[in-house]
């Protein structure tokens, strides 16, 4: 199964990427828009790691990158029209 990531791709790990949309699974099975990424550690992070069998370190790295993008962009990251 292939999945085109939302441009721009800010960071790409083994299973996850940070894109213009937010955090996306490379296989296209899960995505989290920037608007759903709260300050602090979100509950869905642990839930997703258990249910999805994801690489916890890779998803945590994606979350850190997403936080840094949110911090750099006063009004939030630009949304793609995809």
N, C-alpha and C positions, 0 to 999 in steps of 0.2 A: 504494500500500500504506500503510495507516494503522497506527499502533502507539500504544497507550495506554501512557504512561510510568508506572512505579511511583511512587506517592505516598509521601512528599512529593517534589515536584520542587524541589531546592535551587538549581539553576542550569540554564539552557538556552542553548545556543549555536546556531550555524548547522546543525551536523550531529549534535551530541552533547549529552547532558544528564547531570547528576548528580542521582540520585534516591535514594529510600530503599533501593533495591537496590544501587546502585553507579553505574557509568558505563554509559549506554545510548545506542546510536545512535538517532536520531530516526526512522529508517525501520524500526526493529525487527530489523535484520539482525545486530546484534552487541551484546553486553552483557558487562560485567565486574563480578562481585559485589565488594563491599567486601573480602571475605576474600581475593580474588586480587590486590588492589592492594598491592604490596610497598613498603617504604621505598626511596627512591632511584628511579632511572630503570629501569622494567621493560623487558626485552627485547621483550615483545610490543608495546610502543609503536611501535618502528621496523618490526617485522614487519607490524603492522596498517596502518601508513601506506603501506607498499609494496603489500600485497595488496589492501586495501580501497579504495585511492584516496581516502583521507580527507583532510580539511583538517587538516594537521599542527598548525597553531596552535590550532584549535578543540579538538582532542583534548588537546593539552598544557594548555590552559586548564581543561578538564574535570578533568584529572588534578590540577592545582593545587587546584582547589576540593575535590575528593575528599580530598586530603591535609589541607586545612584542617579539613574536617569530622571526619576521623579524629582530628586533634590536639585538637579541641574536645570530643570524646566519649571519656571514659576507657575504656569497655568496647566501643568501636566504635559505629557508627551503629545506630539502631533499625531492625530489619528489618520490612518490611511483610508482612502476611499474604496478599499478592496471589498 
